[in-house]
Amino acid sequence: MRYVALWTVLLCGSAAAALSAPAWADNPPGPPPAPPPPGAAVPAVGRTWPVGVRPTVVRGWKPPATVYGPGHRGVDLAAPAGAPVRAVAPGRVSFAGRVAGRGVVSVELAGTDLRTTYEPVSPSVREGDEVEAGGVVGVVEPTGSHCARTACVHWGALRGGTYVDPLSLLPPWLLRRGPSRLLPVLGVPMP
């Protein structure tokens, strides 16, 4: 008789569980977001340069022909040792430490599938820290730069495991050089 009562309780509990809505029914899991198609445009989410106001690009982005081929997977920006290095957009620090003897900071950009990297940087942030656009993530290290004649910061950008041109993160108004100049209109006399 004891076993009959136990089976009755188990069956009733199972039936109640089967008839009740699962805990995730109000918010069912959807499929993971699809990765952007190859060659998709990189959103211009940057709000500031990583160093300076309009730093000199010492060496530009040159994508490799193959995954492991030669190329330049970022841009080198002229910056003196000790200069502050800033996050170009808001995000979360995913790495701050040393790689191959160089200080590196990586920031996952909020609301995107993009990650930026900065090196050689002496980090002032830690993994997991939230940063705002323009927030200081460290300072340029005096050694470890791969720029031959001048100190620089190597700025990289990745979408998943694929490098993209970090300059494409900046909106056109940040990329412009110098002020706009108005030219005289032909056929209209000067006052």
PyMOL commands that set and color helices and strands:
alter all, ss='L'
color gray80, all
select helices_A, chain A and resi 2-19+166-169+172-175
alter helices_A, ss='H'
color red, helices_A
select strands_A, chain A and resi 57-59+75-78+84-86+91-99+102-109+114-119+121-123+130-131+136-140+152-159+162-164
alter strands_A, ss='S'
color yellow, strands_A
deselect
rebuild
show_as cartoon
